[in-house]
Amino acid sequence: MDHSLVPAAHPQASSTTRAVAYFRSSLHDGHEDLISFQQDQVRQWAHERGIEIIKEFCDIGPAEADSSQRPAFTEMLDEWIKPRTDFGYVLCFDASRLGRFPGKRPFGNAG
């Protein structure tokens, strides 16, 4: 299982045990089951490591959707990651949930 732990833009020392979580499914993935599975896995992973998820974001849309077709992703970036410093990480089930990066692993893996 490839859970991704992505440092937030400006974490404070006291924010390192707090996170937001992002879940995404394409329309052809069987989205309801996949989103629930991602949530269960990420919540359990965070709980086992003492990480508090303070906000969750979820998008369902086309597989190749850009950020304009992913309103929750845009909200997470614009209203949480950029302006806030009260959490240290963005959690997601797999880095592919954040976007497609052919041949690259742009984010670290949590384990």
The 8 nearest C-alpha neighbors of each residue, nearest first, counted from 0:
[[1, 2, 110, 92, 93, 40, 3, 109],
 [2, 0, 93, 3, 110, 92, 108, 109],
 [3, 1, 92, 93, 109, 108, 91, 0],
 [4, 2, 108, 109, 93, 91, 94, 90],
 [3, 5, 109, 90, 108, 89, 107, 88],
 [4, 6, 89, 88, 106, 3, 107, 7],
 [7, 5, 88, 87, 89, 8, 4, 10],
 [8, 6, 88, 87, 9, 10, 89, 80],
 [7, 9, 80, 10, 6, 81, 84, 87],
 [10, 8, 84, 7, 11, 87, 83, 80],
 [11, 9, 87, 84, 7, 86, 14, 8],
 [10, 12, 14, 13, 84, 9, 85, 87],
 [11, 13, 14, 15, 10, 87, 16, 86],
 [14, 12, 11, 15, 16, 85, 86, 10],
 [13, 15, 86, 87, 11, 85, 17, 12],
 [16, 14, 87, 17, 13, 12, 86, 10],
 [15, 17, 50, 14, 51, 49, 18, 87],
 [18, 16, 86, 51, 14, 50, 15, 87],
 [19, 17, 88, 52, 86, 89, 87, 53],
 [18, 20, 54, 89, 52, 53, 55, 90],
 [21, 19, 90, 55, 89, 91, 56, 54],
 [20, 22, 56, 91, 57, 55, 90, 23],
 [21, 23, 57, 56, 91, 34, 58, 96],
 [24, 22, 58, 96, 57, 59, 34, 21],
 [23, 25, 59, 30, 28, 34, 26, 58],
 [24, 26, 62, 60, 61, 28, 27, 59],
 [25, 27, 60, 61, 28, 30, 59, 24],
 [26, 28, 25, 29, 30, 62, 61, 24],
 [29, 27, 30, 25, 26, 24, 33, 31],
 [30, 28, 27, 31, 32, 33, 26, 25],
 [29, 31, 33, 28, 24, 32, 34, 26],
 [32, 30, 34, 33, 29, 35, 24, 28],
 [31, 33, 35, 34, 30, 36, 29, 37],
 [32, 34, 36, 30, 35, 31, 37, 29],
 [33, 35, 37, 31, 36, 32, 30, 38],
 [36, 34, 38, 32, 33, 37, 39, 31],
 [35, 37, 33, 39, 34, 38, 32, 40],
 [38, 36, 34, 40, 35, 39, 92, 41],
 [39, 37, 35, 41, 36, 40, 42, 34],
 [40, 38, 36, 42, 37, 41, 43, 35],
 [39, 41, 43, 37, 38, 42, 44, 36],
 [40, 42, 44, 38, 43, 39, 92, 45],
 [43, 41, 45, 39, 44, 40, 38, 46],
 [42, 44, 46, 40, 41, 45, 39, 47],
 [45, 43, 41, 47, 42, 46, 40, 48],
 [46, 44, 50, 42, 48, 43, 47, 41],
 [45, 47, 43, 49, 48, 44, 50, 42],
 [48, 46, 44, 45, 49, 43, 50, 42],
 [49, 47, 45, 46, 50, 44, 16, 43],
 [48, 50, 46, 47, 45, 51, 16, 17],
 [51, 49, 16, 45, 17, 48, 46, 52],
 [50, 52, 17, 53, 16, 18, 49, 45],
 [51, 53, 18, 19, 54, 17, 50, 20],
 [52, 54, 19, 18, 51, 17, 55, 86],
 [55, 53, 19, 52, 20, 56, 18, 21],
 [54, 56, 20, 19, 21, 57, 53, 52],
 [55, 57, 21, 71, 20, 22, 54, 72],
 [56, 58, 22, 23, 71, 21, 55, 59],
 [59, 57, 23, 71, 69, 60, 22, 24],
 [60, 58, 24, 25, 23, 26, 30, 57],
 [59, 61, 25, 26, 62, 58, 24, 64],
 [60, 62, 25, 64, 63, 26, 59, 27],
 [63, 61, 25, 64, 60, 26, 24, 27],
 [62, 64, 61, 65, 99, 25, 98, 60],
 [65, 63, 61, 68, 62, 66, 60, 69],
 [64, 66, 67, 68, 63, 69, 98, 61],
 [65, 67, 69, 68, 73, 64, 72, 70],
 [68, 66, 65, 69, 70, 73, 64, 72],
 [69, 67, 66, 64, 65, 70, 60, 61],
 [68, 70, 66, 72, 67, 71, 58, 73],
 [71, 69, 73, 72, 74, 68, 67, 58],
 [70, 72, 74, 73, 56, 69, 58, 57],
 [73, 71, 75, 69, 70, 74, 76, 66],
 [72, 74, 70, 76, 71, 75, 77, 66],
 [75, 73, 71, 77, 78, 72, 76, 70],
 [74, 76, 72, 79, 73, 78, 77, 71],
 [77, 75, 80, 73, 74, 79, 78, 81],
 [76, 78, 74, 81, 75, 79, 73, 80],
 [77, 79, 74, 75, 76, 82, 80, 81],
 [78, 80, 75, 83, 76, 81, 82, 77],
 [79, 81, 76, 83, 82, 8, 7, 75],
 [80, 82, 77, 79, 76, 83, 8, 78],
 [83, 81, 79, 80, 78, 84, 77, 76],
 [84, 82, 79, 80, 85, 81, 9, 86],
 [83, 85, 10, 9, 86, 11, 82, 14],
 [84, 86, 14, 83, 11, 10, 87, 17],
 [87, 85, 14, 17, 18, 84, 10, 88],
 [86, 88, 10, 15, 14, 7, 18, 17],
 [89, 87, 6, 18, 7, 5, 86, 90],
 [88, 90, 19, 5, 20, 18, 7, 4],
 [91, 89, 20, 4, 3, 19, 88, 21],
 [92, 90, 21, 3, 93, 20, 22, 2],
 [91, 93, 2, 37, 41, 3, 1, 90],
 [92, 94, 2, 3, 95, 91, 1, 96],
 [93, 95, 96, 97, 3, 91, 106, 98],
 [96, 94, 98, 97, 93, 99, 100, 92],
 [97, 95, 94, 23, 98, 93, 22, 91],
 [98, 96, 95, 94, 99, 23, 21, 91],
 [99, 97, 95, 96, 100, 94, 65, 63],
 [98, 100, 95, 101, 97, 96, 63, 94],
 [99, 101, 103, 102, 98, 104, 95, 105],
 [102, 100, 103, 99, 104, 98, 95, 105],
 [101, 103, 100, 104, 99, 105, 95, 94],
 [102, 104, 100, 101, 105, 106, 99, 94],
 [103, 105, 106, 100, 102, 107, 94, 101],
 [106, 104, 103, 107, 100, 94, 5, 102],
 [107, 105, 104, 5, 108, 94, 3, 4],
 [108, 106, 4, 5, 3, 109, 105, 104],
 [109, 107, 3, 110, 4, 2, 106, 1],
 [108, 110, 4, 3, 2, 107, 1, 5],
 [109, 108, 2, 1, 3, 0, 4, 107]]
